[in-house]
Amino acid sequence: MPHRLLTLAAALLVSFPSAPARADEAAFASCLAGLRTEAQSKGVSAQTFDTHTAALAPDMAVVGFLDAQPEFVTPIWDYLAGLVDEERVADGRAMLAQWAAVLARVEAEYGVDAATVVAVWGVESNYGRNFGSRPLLGSLSTLSCFGRRQAFFRGEFFTTLKIIQDGHVAPERLTGSWAGAFGHTQFMPSTFVRLAVDFDGDGRRDLVDSVPDALASTANFLKRAGWRSDLPWGFEVSLPPGMALADAGRRNKQPVSAWVARGVKRVDGGALPAGSTPAGLMLPAGEGGPAFLVTRNFDALYSYNAAESYGLAIAHLADRLRGGAPFATPWPTDDPGLSRAERRELQELLIARGHDIGEPDGMIGARTREALKLEQAALGLAADGRAGQRALQALRANARR
Ligand code: CA
């Protein structure tokens, strides 16, 4: 089971009504009273429980997130354009320099290179700039009492109380995603217990306020997920015309030599790993888009969030941090995605046209999409609300300053 739930989809959602109804508050109070006994059987003292649950109120918005279907499925080229943009590459290189000594020790101890560790950090929390703002105890106690995965979330809730009881992270610093992922590396509490490490030697495993602990914990996660220091994650490859693709797929590993015999080559002309290395042929946008040969190290990245698009964002960001080039093969679209800077620009252009969509923060939410639909219709484009290059260029050409 992946260590997280639905965080990719949830990132795209906007707010639900969140004020609890009186009936919800009563049900919550009664549920919490029951959890108090169960918590003690899991090693949470009555004092810890009482101290940290006394002021809790149910946050019903998170129950909405649990059941929500994303109303807009993000194409992989939009997803990658926002996650691996020039800003995140530049910021990541600054982090590689700033934390070079720690990253060298992390690599020596866990066998995961600096660029990979920093790429996970950049994708997970934008290098510590975005932890998520929901108090963990509020989210997890609510999900322990409402909704369809209460048993799972009770485990995470009790574990969070244990983390606080053991003094690893200050309780007021425990905020995160609606589902309870927190800190620089967005670990769930149960993942924290299994895999977080104290790397700065202060006796606490602190993924919120210690960058060394967070970087080492990420490397430990990848090592335990099967990362091998002597392997690349994979490469973008070119395929010979007419190649049969029935056996493509990340999990369908065959020796690199078998792929080479069929005419698969690296797009940059470089050498592939040893012929006996198992590798899968991944086509994340199907035929006609970029193709990748991926090793077990890609599977280790995948295990962080159980999405190929996510694994590819980290893998590609790591390559870019090492000085690698953008993908050679274009995505199969005539409307490529936007960087975060371009998303902010698109929002500013919408604001200039009189739309109240809040601050231009580069997050494309429901309000941005609704405004965009109106302007697309006015400009003679398909009114689908998708923030891509076509919409941006049309707005630029018709800008009102
Ligand atoms: Ca520590």
Boltz pocket constraint, residues with backbone or C-beta under 6 A from the ligand:
constraints:
  - pocket:
      binder: B
      contacts: [[A, 197], [A, 198], [A, 199], [A, 200], [A, 201], [A, 202], [A, 203], [A, 204], [A, 205], [A, 206], [A, 210], [A, 213]]
      max_distance: 6.0
